[in-house]
Amino acid sequence: GINAEYMGNKLNSLQMKFAAALIATVAANRYENMNEDDLLVNLESTLSSALSSEARGDADAAVAKTAAIKNIQKALTARILKRLDDGQPLVEVARKMKAIEGMQP
């Protein structure tokens, strides 16, 4: 027959994944309105938090935080590219890109 506990765990896992995706989407929108300094602070704390989740063996939390990190990086990259359009010196842009790339989970 069908293992009810197995099905329950599967459903719970799906709900967790859905919740994580929902949180990531809301977070992505939140990051759009932040300035670069706030984004960098968030990137640093989220990265640190993801690493501790991973160390604790909390894979779901680590995955959700990794998604958040990617969203923050996208927001920062978008800002930097906009700056390029606005004619900011390339040296400054390159320096910021390097800083972002250095913050990989």
Disulfide bonds with the S-S distance in Angstrom:
none
